Each structure stands twice: as C-alpha cells, then as structure tokens.
C-alpha cells in the first residue's frame, strides 16, 4: 500500500497511515498541497486540545472515499 512500515501497535499508527494515504492522493492529483497542510494543522489541534473525531466526521470521510472509489482512473 505505501512506503510506510509501522507495527499496528504504534501509538500513532492510524494517524500516520492516514497521512501516508493523503500523500499518495496528492501524488495522484486528488488532494492539493493545502489539503496536506490542513490535515497537519488539524492533527496538531487534536493533540493540543485532546479532541477526538466526531461520528459525523467519520461518516463524511466514508462518503468522500466512496465517491473517490467509484471514479475511473485517468
């Protein structure tokens, strides 16, 4: 899947895998550089404030990924 190799038990495993996927999407032209920056800012605030993603955020993420998965590759 990616260049990232981490044990699943790593405390930031999910976050780092997500970041790696975003980088892959950037390289494919699906995500812009500002999207990568926004992701990093969001993670920083999560760590500082101890915030967690709300269920509606996961639902929006799934909906977006479903839309991407139904697109044909160029």
C-alpha positions as CSV (number, residue, x, y, z in Angstrom):
1,X,0.0,0.0,0.0
2,X,2.6,2.6,1.0
3,X,6.2,3.2,1.8
4,X,5.3,3.4,5.5
5,X,6.1,0.4,7.6
6,X,4.9,0.6,11.2
7,X,3.7,-2.1,13.6
8,X,0.0,-1.9,14.2
9,X,0.7,-1.3,17.9
10,X,2.4,2.0,17.3
11,X,0.5,4.7,19.2
12,X,0.1,6.9,16.1
13,X,-0.4,4.1,13.6
14,X,-3.8,5.2,12.3
15,X,-2.7,8.8,12.0
16,X,0.5,8.0,10.2
17,X,-1.3,5.6,7.8
18,X,-3.9,8.3,7.0
19,X,-1.1,10.8,6.4
20,X,0.6,8.4,4.0
21,X,-2.6,7.8,2.1
22,X,-3.1,11.6,1.8
23,X,0.4,11.8,0.3
24,X,-0.4,9.1,-2.2
25,X,-3.6,11.0,-3.1
26,X,-1.5,14.2,-3.5
27,X,0.9,12.4,-5.9
28,X,-2.2,11.2,-7.9
29,X,-3.6,14.7,-8.1
30,X,-6.6,14.0,-5.9
31,X,-5.5,16.1,-2.9
32,X,-3.9,19.5,-3.1
33,X,-0.9,20.7,-1.1
34,X,-3.2,22.9,1.0
35,X,-5.2,19.7,1.9
36,X,-2.0,18.2,3.3
37,X,-1.3,21.4,5.3
38,X,-4.9,21.4,6.6
39,X,-4.6,17.8,7.7
40,X,-1.4,18.6,9.7
41,X,-3.0,21.6,11.4
42,X,-6.0,19.5,12.4
43,X,-3.8,16.9,13.9
44,X,-1.8,19.5,15.8
45,X,-5.0,20.9,17.4
46,X,-6.2,17.4,18.2
47,X,-3.0,16.7,20.1
48,X,-3.1,20.1,21.9
49,X,-6.7,20.1,22.8
50,X,-7.2,16.3,23.2
51,X,-10.1,16.5,20.7
52,X,-11.5,13.4,19.0
53,X,-13.1,13.0,15.6
54,X,-16.9,13.0,16.0
55,X,-19.0,10.3,14.4
56,X,-20.3,12.7,11.7
57,X,-16.7,13.3,10.7
58,X,-16.1,9.7,10.1
59,X,-19.4,9.5,8.1
60,X,-18.2,12.4,5.9
61,X,-14.9,10.7,5.4
62,X,-16.5,7.4,4.3
63,X,-18.9,9.2,1.9
64,X,-16.0,11.1,0.3
65,X,-13.9,7.9,-0.1
66,X,-16.9,6.0,-1.5
67,X,-17.2,8.8,-4.1
68,X,-13.5,8.5,-4.9
69,X,-13.6,4.7,-5.2
70,X,-16.3,4.9,-7.8
71,X,-14.3,7.3,-10.1
72,X,-12.5,5.8,-13.0
73,X,-8.7,6.2,-13.1
74,X,-7.4,8.5,-15.8
